[in-house]
């Protein structure tokens, strides 16, 4: 009888251990990247809380003005109340989506932090993009409606444009090329930590837009000296998260402005140039937590000096990038390995990458790595173009390069429901055997799905005396002589498809295990 039948228990155990090892490699997400998202998430939450407190103070002022003079302030107070209600509603709506996403991985979660499974790639897509679901489209619609509502209430064109930009749901050019809508480009296969951070950033933008509108409405109330009693100083940073080597920028303002005079701004012991309009900018040479503190000084209507202190933190983080093979944590020589490369806070068109021991090319939202030499590491280096036009190295990662594993040969047939099936060894119906036209081979282990070309094979049939009759096929298809021999087989007889030579996408020819068949 032919060799290469069922694997021994020892070989089965070796195969199982190999699969477990590969799965562990596939799940090896960089903890540094996840920690980076956690830092950004915490900072955004603190920023949202600060903006919320500022908005509550402004709204509280308007409530006081309305109580003292309802006839004069009613129109502005009603609008402020409506803005607050719409902002709170959208903020809570997004918070509920975040909790739904987190509970996909941790059913008992009561909040969105800390995350139990920050590297999960499916939760966000299942909640927002699942089959038959419109949650992602509904979220985009709600953001669009809110953006148009608040941006029209801000008379300053530049500030209105900032609100539109921050709350934009415009699909990127790259996503359009790949026929993706906004929600797919933002949440499809997005790590849980990144999806939650994206939604928190939107909540932060909502509070920021709410504050701009409330400030405009507050300015519309002419209350004389009453306004002076409620003046507050605030630091409004462009971002509280800055990469080392970049610049931290912040607008330092009063909640009530007087266009007839410019306040004096003192930051970290130095006065700002009044022509700077309150814009503070400083370089970031080292990473860590820093503070902007000082005070704003102006005069009331009777000339009395008025001073308000301020303090706000910002954080400088190390440059980082995500380099993740979509198949597993190794690269295969001579094969197009899909790689996903992303730099938090940097658009994909401003990200570049190169690789040693092979080639690395961009393909839509992915990169294709094709290593050359087996046993030699492939090093992928990622750089990004910063806002100030500098190009900065973000990450450098080494990968092991291996040869593609051998495929398994099979005969393809259809089950009773018309679904394609693969027969590899054992008892096989004669009708299905005779109906088979060719021998196929592939790797199909849930990690790799790669088809191989069959160059040749040999059919061996055993007669009643256990003598072997051999017929050779030059290619993947059964020859006419082989088909005739298969038709003559009776129930219980055996045959062997052996000497199978297959060629993979790496161009390597290899002889693979036989197919042992008993006619059923």
VEXVEX-816705 format. One record per residue (C-alpha): residue in three letters; x, y, z. Coordinates in Angstrom, 1 decimal, decimal comma, padded with zeros to 4 digits. Example, Ala and Ser with C-alpha at 12.3 -4.5 7.8 and 13.67 -1.06 7.14 Angstrom:
REM residues 2
logu;u;v;w
ALA;012,3;-004,5;007,8
SER;013,7;-001,1;007,1
***
This chain:
REM residues 520
logu;u;v;w
UNK;000,0;000,0;000,0
UNK;001,2;003,5;-000,6
UNK;003,0;005,7;001,9
UNK;002,0;009,2;003,1
UNK;-001,3;008,2;004,7
UNK;-002,6;009,7;007,9
UNK;000,0;011,5;010,0
UNK;001,4;009,8;013,2
UNK;000,2;011,2;016,6
UNK;003,7;012,7;017,1
UNK;003,5;014,5;013,7
UNK;000,0;015,8;014,5
UNK;001,3;017,2;017,8
UNK;004,2;019,0;016,0
UNK;001,7;020,5;013,4
UNK;-000,6;021,7;016,2
UNK;002,3;023,3;018,1
UNK;003,4;025,0;014,8
UNK;-000,1;026,5;014,3
UNK;-000,2;027,7;017,9
UNK;003,2;029,4;017,5
UNK;002,1;031,1;014,3
UNK;-001,1;032,3;015,9
UNK;000,9;033,8;018,8
UNK;003,1;035,6;016,3
UNK;000,1;037,0;014,5
UNK;-001,3;038,4;017,7
UNK;001,9;040,0;018,8
UNK;000,8;043,7;018,7
UNK;003,3;046,2;019,9
UNK;002,5;047,2;023,5
UNK;004,3;050,5;022,9
UNK;001,9;051,4;020,2
UNK;-001,1;050,5;022,4
UNK;000,4;052,5;025,2
UNK;000,7;055,5;022,9
UNK;-003,0;055,3;022,0
UNK;-003,8;055,1;025,8
UNK;-001,8;058,3;026,4
UNK;-003,6;060,1;023,6
UNK;-006,9;058,9;024,9
UNK;-006,3;060,1;028,4
UNK;-005,1;063,5;027,1
UNK;-008,1;063,9;024,9
UNK;-010,4;063,1;027,8
UNK;-008,7;065,6;030,0
UNK;-009,0;068,2;027,3
UNK;-012,7;067,4;026,8
UNK;-013,3;067,8;030,5
UNK;-011,5;071,2;030,5
UNK;-013,5;072,4;027,5
UNK;-016,7;071,1;029,2
UNK;-015,9;073,1;032,3
UNK;-015,2;076,2;030,3
UNK;-018,5;075,8;028,4
UNK;-020,4;075,3;031,7
UNK;-018,9;078,6;033,0
UNK;-019,9;080,5;029,9
UNK;-023,4;079,0;029,9
UNK;-023,6;079,8;033,6
UNK;-022,8;083,4;032,9
UNK;-025,5;083,5;030,3
UNK;-028,0;082,1;032,7
UNK;-027,1;084,9;035,2
UNK;-027,5;087,5;032,5
UNK;-030,8;086,1;031,5
UNK;-032,1;086,2;035,1
UNK;-031,0;089,8;035,5
UNK;-032,2;091,0;032,1
UNK;-034,4;088,4;030,3
UNK;-035,9;090,8;027,8
UNK;-032,4;091,8;026,5
UNK;-030,7;088,4;026,6
UNK;-033,6;086,0;025,8
UNK;-032,7;085,4;022,1
UNK;-029,1;084,7;022,9
UNK;-029,9;082,6;025,9
UNK;-032,3;080,4;024,0
UNK;-029,8;079,8;021,3
UNK;-027,1;078,9;023,8
UNK;-029,5;076,5;025,5
UNK;-030,2;074,8;022,2
UNK;-026,5;074,6;021,4
UNK;-025,8;073,0;024,7
UNK;-028,6;070,4;024,3
UNK;-027,5;069,4;020,8
UNK;-023,9;069,2;021,9
UNK;-024,7;067,1;025,0
UNK;-026,9;064,8;022,9
UNK;-024,3;064,1;020,2
UNK;-021,6;063,7;022,9
UNK;-023,7;061,1;024,8
UNK;-024,6;059,4;021,5
UNK;-020,9;058,9;020,7
UNK;-020,1;057,8;024,3
UNK;-022,8;055,1;023,9
UNK;-021,1;053,9;020,7
UNK;-017,8;053,8;022,4
UNK;-019,2;051,7;025,2
UNK;-020,9;049,3;022,7
UNK;-017,6;048,8;021,0
UNK;-015,7;048,1;024,2
UNK;-018,4;045,6;025,4
UNK;-017,9;043,7;022,2
UNK;-014,6;042,5;023,7
UNK;-015,5;042,9;027,4
UNK;-019,2;042,3;028,0
UNK;-019,0;043,4;031,7
UNK;-017,2;046,7;030,9
UNK;-018,8;049,7;032,7
UNK;-016,6;052,4;031,0
UNK;-014,3;052,8;028,1
UNK;-011,1;052,7;030,1
UNK;-009,0;050,8;030,9
UNK;-009,4;048,7;027,7
UNK;-009,1;044,9;028,3
UNK;-008,4;044,1;024,7
UNK;-007,0;047,3;023,0
UNK;-005,6;045,4;020,0
UNK;-008,9;043,9;019,0
UNK;-009,5;044,6;015,2
UNK;-013,1;043,5;014,9
UNK;-015,2;045,3;017,6
UNK;-015,4;048,7;015,9
UNK;-016,4;047,2;012,6
UNK;-019,0;044,9;014,1
UNK;-020,8;047,7;015,9
UNK;-020,5;050,4;013,1
UNK;-020,2;048,4;009,9
UNK;-021,7;045,0;010,6
UNK;-023,9;043,3;008,0
UNK;-027,2;045,1;007,7
UNK;-026,2;047,8;010,3
UNK;-026,3;051,5;009,6
UNK;-024,7;052,7;012,9
UNK;-021,6;054,0;011,0
UNK;-023,7;055,9;008,4
UNK;-026,0;057,2;011,2
UNK;-023,0;058,5;013,1
UNK;-021,7;060,3;010,0
UNK;-025,2;061,9;009,5
UNK;-025,4;063,1;013,1
UNK;-021,9;064,7;012,9
UNK;-022,8;066,3;009,5
UNK;-026,0;067,8;010,9
UNK;-024,3;069,1;014,0
UNK;-021,3;070,6;012,0
UNK;-023,6;072,5;009,7
UNK;-025,7;073,7;012,6
UNK;-022,9;075,1;014,8
UNK;-020,7;076,4;011,9
UNK;-023,5;078,7;010,7
UNK;-023,7;080,3;014,1
UNK;-020,1;081,6;014,1
UNK;-019,7;084,8;012,2
UNK;-015,9;084,7;012,1
UNK;-015,1;082,9;008,7
UNK;-011,8;081,5;009,9
UNK;-013,3;080,0;013,1
UNK;-016,2;078,6;011,2
UNK;-013,8;077,0;008,8
UNK;-011,9;075,4;011,7
UNK;-015,1;073,9;013,0
UNK;-016,0;072,5;009,6
UNK;-012,5;071,1;009,3
UNK;-012,4;069,5;012,7
UNK;-015,8;067,9;012,3
UNK;-015,4;067,0;008,7
UNK;-016,5;063,6;007,5
UNK;-015,1;064,1;004,0
UNK;-013,7;060,8;002,7
UNK;-010,0;061,0;002,0
UNK;-008,7;060,8;-001,6
UNK;-007,0;057,5;-000,9
UNK;-010,2;056,0;000,6
UNK;-012,1;057,1;-002,5
UNK;-009,6;055,4;-004,7
UNK;-010,3;052,2;-002,8
UNK;-014,1;052,7;-003,0
UNK;-014,4;053,2;000,8
UNK;-016,8;055,6;002,5
UNK;-015,9;057,7;005,5
UNK;-017,1;055,1;008,1
UNK;-015,2;052,3;006,4
UNK;-012,0;054,2;006,2
UNK;-012,2;055,2;009,9
UNK;-013,4;052,0;011,6
UNK;-012,8;049,0;009,3
UNK;-010,1;046,7;010,8
UNK;-009,2;049,5;013,2
UNK;-007,7;048,4;016,6
UNK;-010,0;049,0;019,5
UNK;-007,7;051,5;021,2
UNK;-007,5;053,5;017,9
UNK;-011,3;053,5;017,3
UNK;-012,1;054,7;020,8
UNK;-009,5;057,4;020,5
UNK;-010,9;058,6;017,1
UNK;-014,4;058,8;018,7
UNK;-013,0;060,7;021,8
UNK;-011,3;063,1;019,5
UNK;-014,7;063,8;017,8
UNK;-016,2;064,4;021,3
UNK;-013,3;066,8;022,0
UNK;-014,1;068,7;018,7
UNK;-017,8;068,9;019,7
UNK;-016,9;070,6;023,0
UNK;-014,6;072,9;021,2
UNK;-017,2;073,9;018,6
UNK;-019,8;074,3;021,4
UNK;-017,4;076,7;023,2
UNK;-016,9;078,8;020,1
UNK;-020,6;079,2;019,6
UNK;-021,2;080,0;023,3
UNK;-018,4;082,6;023,1
UNK;-020,0;084,3;020,1
UNK;-023,4;084,3;021,8
UNK;-021,9;085,8;024,9
UNK;-020,3;088,6;023,0
UNK;-023,7;089,5;021,6
UNK;-024,9;090,4;025,1
UNK;-024,0;094,0;025,9
UNK;-024,0;093,9;029,7
UNK;-021,3;096,6;030,5
UNK;-019,6;096,1;033,8
UNK;-021,3;092,8;034,5
UNK;-019,1;091,2;031,9
UNK;-015,9;092,3;033,6
UNK;-016,8;090,4;036,7
UNK;-017,0;087,1;034,8
UNK;-013,8;087,4;032,7
UNK;-011,7;084,2;032,6
UNK;-008,4;083,4;031,0
UNK;-008,0;080,2;028,9
UNK;-005,3;078,4;027,0
UNK;-006,6;076,8;023,8
UNK;-003,9;074,6;022,3
UNK;-003,9;073,3;018,7
UNK;-003,1;070,0;020,3
UNK;-001,9;068,8;023,7
UNK;-000,1;065,9;022,1
UNK;003,1;066,9;020,2
UNK;005,7;064,7;018,7
UNK;009,3;065,4;019,8
UNK;010,9;067,7;017,2
UNK;007,6;069,4;016,4
UNK;006,1;072,6;017,8
UNK;003,4;073,2;020,5
UNK;001,0;076,0;019,6
UNK;-001,7;077,5;021,8
UNK;-004,1;080,5;021,6
UNK;-004,3;082,3;025,0
UNK;-007,5;084,4;025,2
UNK;-010,1;085,9;027,6
UNK;-013,6;084,5;027,5
UNK;-014,9;088,1;026,9
UNK;-012,9;090,3;024,5
UNK;-012,7;094,1;024,2
UNK;-011,8;095,1;020,6
UNK;-010,7;098,6;021,8
UNK;-007,7;097,2;023,8
UNK;-005,2;094,4;023,6
UNK;-004,6;092,5;026,9
UNK;-001,0;091,8;028,1
UNK;-000,2;088,1;028,2
UNK;002,6;086,8;030,4
UNK;003,7;083,1;029,8
UNK;006,3;081,3;031,9
UNK;007,6;084,6;033,2
UNK;007,8;086,4;029,8
UNK;005,4;088,8;028,1
UNK;004,1;087,9;024,6
UNK;004,4;090,3;021,8
UNK;001,0;092,0;021,5
UNK;001,2;091,7;017,7
UNK;001,2;087,9;018,1
UNK;-002,5;088,1;019,1
UNK;-002,0;085,8;022,1
UNK;-000,3;083,0;020,0
UNK;002,3;081,2;022,1
UNK;004,7;078,8;020,4
UNK;007,7;076,9;021,8
UNK;009,9;074,1;020,4
UNK;009,8;070,5;021,8
UNK;013,3;069,0;022,1
UNK;012,5;066,3;024,7
UNK;009,5;064,1;025,4
UNK;007,5;064,4;028,7
UNK;004,8;066,4;030,4
UNK;005,1;070,3;030,3
UNK;003,0;073,2;031,5
UNK;002,0;076,6;030,1
UNK;001,2;079,0;032,9
UNK;001,0;082,7;033,5
UNK;-001,6;085,4;033,5
UNK;-003,6;087,8;031,3
UNK;-003,8;091,5;032,3
UNK;-006,3;094,0;031,0
UNK;-008,3;097,0;032,3
UNK;-012,0;097,4;033,2
UNK;-014,1;100,3;031,9
UNK;-013,0;102,6;034,8
UNK;-009,3;101,8;034,2
UNK;-008,9;099,4;037,1
UNK;-006,4;096,6;036,3
UNK;-007,9;093,1;035,9
UNK;-005,7;090,0;036,1
UNK;-006,6;086,4;035,4
UNK;-004,2;083,5;035,9
UNK;-004,1;080,4;033,6
UNK;-002,3;077,1;033,5
UNK;-002,6;074,2;031,0
UNK;-000,5;071,0;030,4
UNK;000,8;069,6;027,2
UNK;002,6;066,4;026,4
UNK;005,5;065,6;024,0
UNK;005,5;062,0;022,9
UNK;008,2;060,0;021,1
UNK;007,6;059,4;017,4
UNK;006,0;056,1;016,7
UNK;004,6;054,1;013,9
UNK;002,7;050,8;013,4
UNK;004,2;048,2;011,1
UNK;001,9;045,2;011,0
UNK;001,9;042,3;008,5
UNK;-001,7;041,4;007,8
UNK;-001,0;037,7;007,6
UNK;001,5;036,9;010,5
UNK;004,6;038,2;012,2
UNK;007,0;036,8;009,6
UNK;007,7;037,6;005,9
UNK;008,0;035,0;003,1
UNK;010,7;035,2;000,5
UNK;009,6;035,6;-003,1
UNK;006,0;036,3;-002,0
UNK;004,0;039,5;-001,9
UNK;003,4;040,0;001,8
UNK;000,7;042,6;002,6
UNK;001,9;045,0;005,3
UNK;-000,1;047,8;007,0
UNK;001,9;050,8;008,0
UNK;000,4;053,7;010,0
UNK;001,7;056,7;012,0
UNK;-000,7;058,1;014,6
UNK;-001,6;061,7;013,7
UNK;000,0;061,6;010,2
UNK;-002,1;061,1;007,0
UNK;-001,1;058,1;004,9
UNK;000,1;060,2;002,0
UNK;002,8;061,8;004,2
UNK;004,1;058,4;005,3
UNK;007,0;056,7;003,4
UNK;008,8;053,4;004,0
UNK;011,7;051,4;002,7
UNK;013,0;047,8;003,3
UNK;016,3;046,0;003,2
UNK;016,6;042,5;001,7
UNK;013,9;043,0;-000,8
UNK;011,4;045,5;-002,1
UNK;008,6;047,5;-000,4
UNK;005,9;049,2;-002,5
UNK;002,6;051,0;-001,7
UNK;-000,6;049,3;-002,9
UNK;-003,7;051,4;-001,9
UNK;-004,0;051,4;001,9
UNK;-001,4;048,6;002,2
UNK;002,2;048,0;001,5
UNK;003,6;045,0;-000,3
UNK;006,8;043,5;001,1
UNK;008,7;041,0;-001,1
UNK;011,9;039,8;000,7
UNK;014,7;038,2;-001,3
UNK;017,0;036,0;000,8
UNK;015,8;033,4;003,3
UNK;017,4;033,4;006,7
UNK;018,4;037,1;006,5
UNK;016,4;039,7;008,3
UNK;014,3;042,3;006,5
UNK;014,4;045,7;008,1
UNK;011,5;048,1;007,4
UNK;012,1;051,8;008,1
UNK;009,2;054,3;008,3
UNK;009,5;058,1;007,9
UNK;006,8;060,8;008,0
UNK;006,5;064,3;006,7
UNK;005,7;066,7;009,6
UNK;003,5;069,8;009,5
UNK;006,6;072,0;009,3
UNK;007,7;070,1;006,1
UNK;010,5;068,2;008,0
UNK;010,9;064,5;007,2
UNK;011,4;062,5;010,5
UNK;012,2;058,8;011,0
UNK;009,3;057,2;013,0
UNK;010,2;053,6;013,5
UNK;012,5;050,8;012,3
UNK;011,5;047,1;012,7
UNK;013,2;043,8;011,8
UNK;011,3;040,8;010,4
UNK;012,4;037,2;010,0
UNK;012,4;035,9;006,4
UNK;011,2;032,4;005,7
UNK;010,5;030,1;002,8
UNK;006,8;029,4;002,0
UNK;005,7;026,1;003,5
UNK;004,8;023,2;001,3
UNK;001,2;023,1;000,1
UNK;-001,1;020,1;000,2
UNK;-002,5;018,4;-002,9
UNK;-006,3;017,8;-003,3
UNK;-009,1;016,9;-005,7
UNK;-011,9;019,4;-005,8
UNK;-015,5;018,3;-005,9
UNK;-019,0;019,6;-005,0
UNK;-021,1;018,4;-002,1
UNK;-024,9;017,8;-002,3
UNK;-025,5;021,5;-001,8
UNK;-023,2;022,5;-004,7
UNK;-020,5;023,9;-002,4
UNK;-016,9;023,3;-003,4
UNK;-015,0;020,8;-001,2
UNK;-011,4;019,4;-001,1
UNK;-010,5;015,7;-000,9
UNK;-007,0;015,0;000,3
UNK;-006,9;011,3;001,3
UNK;-009,1;008,4;002,4
UNK;-012,2;006,8;000,9
UNK;-013,7;008,6;-002,1
UNK;-016,8;008,0;-004,2
UNK;-015,9;006,6;-007,7
UNK;-018,3;009,0;-009,4
UNK;-016,6;012,0;-007,8
UNK;-013,1;010,5;-008,6
UNK;-014,0;009,9;-012,3
UNK;-015,5;013,4;-012,5
UNK;-012,3;015,1;-011,3
UNK;-010,4;016,7;-014,1
UNK;-007,3;017,9;-012,4
UNK;-005,1;017,8;-009,3
UNK;-004,7;021,1;-007,3
UNK;-002,5;022,2;-004,5
UNK;-002,7;025,1;-002,0
UNK;-001,8;026,4;001,4
UNK;-005,1;027,0;003,3
UNK;-004,5;027,0;007,0
UNK;-006,5;030,1;008,0
UNK;-003,3;032,2;008,1
UNK;-002,2;031,8;004,5
UNK;-004,3;031,2;001,4
UNK;-002,0;030,6;-001,5
UNK;-002,6;028,5;-004,6
UNK;000,2;026,5;-006,3
UNK;000,5;025,3;-009,9
UNK;000,8;021,6;-010,5
UNK;003,6;020,8;-013,0
UNK;003,2;017,0;-013,1
UNK;002,0;014,0;-011,2
UNK;001,9;010,1;-011,4
UNK;-001,2;007,9;-011,0
UNK;-000,4;004,5;-009,5
UNK;-003,2;001,8;-009,5
UNK;-002,8;-001,6;-007,7
UNK;-004,4;-004,7;-009,3
UNK;-005,7;-007,8;-007,4
UNK;-002,1;-009,2;-007,3
UNK;-000,9;-005,9;-005,7
UNK;001,0;-005,1;-008,8
UNK;001,3;-001,3;-009,6
UNK;000,3;000,2;-012,9
UNK;001,7;003,7;-013,5
UNK;000,5;006,5;-015,7
UNK;002,3;009,9;-015,8
UNK;000,5;013,2;-016,5
UNK;002,4;016,2;-017,8
UNK;000,6;019,0;-016,1
UNK;-002,3;019,4;-013,6
UNK;-005,0;017,6;-015,7
UNK;-005,6;013,9;-015,8
UNK;-004,5;012,3;-019,1
UNK;-007,0;010,2;-021,1
UNK;-005,1;007,1;-020,1
UNK;-005,3;008,0;-016,5
UNK;-009,1;008,7;-016,8
UNK;-009,6;005,3;-018,4
UNK;-007,7;003,6;-015,6
UNK;-009,8;005,4;-013,0
UNK;-013,0;004,2;-014,7
UNK;-011,9;000,6;-014,4
UNK;-011,4;000,7;-010,6
UNK;-013,9;-001,3;-008,6
UNK;-015,1;-000,6;-005,0
UNK;-012,4;-001,3;-002,4
UNK;-009,6;-000,8;-004,8
UNK;-006,9;001,7;-004,1
UNK;-004,9;004,2;-006,2
UNK;-002,2;006,7;-005,4
UNK;-001,6;010,2;-006,9
UNK;002,1;010,6;-006,2
UNK;005,2;012,3;-007,5
UNK;003,3;015,6;-007,4
UNK;005,5;018,6;-008,4
UNK;004,0;022,0;-007,5
UNK;005,3;025,5;-008,1
UNK;004,4;028,4;-005,8
UNK;004,4;032,2;-006,3
UNK;008,0;032,2;-005,1
UNK;009,0;030,3;-008,2
UNK;010,3;027,3;-006,3
UNK;009,4;023,8;-007,5
UNK;008,8;021,2;-004,8
UNK;007,5;017,6;-004,5
UNK;004,6;017,5;-002,2
UNK;002,8;014,6;-000,3
UNK;000,7;012,1;-002,2
UNK;-003,1;011,6;-002,3
UNK;-004,0;008,1;-001,1
UNK;-007,4;007,0;-002,4
UNK;-009,6;004,0;-001,6
UNK;-012,6;003,7;-004,0
UNK;-015,9;003,9;-002,1
***
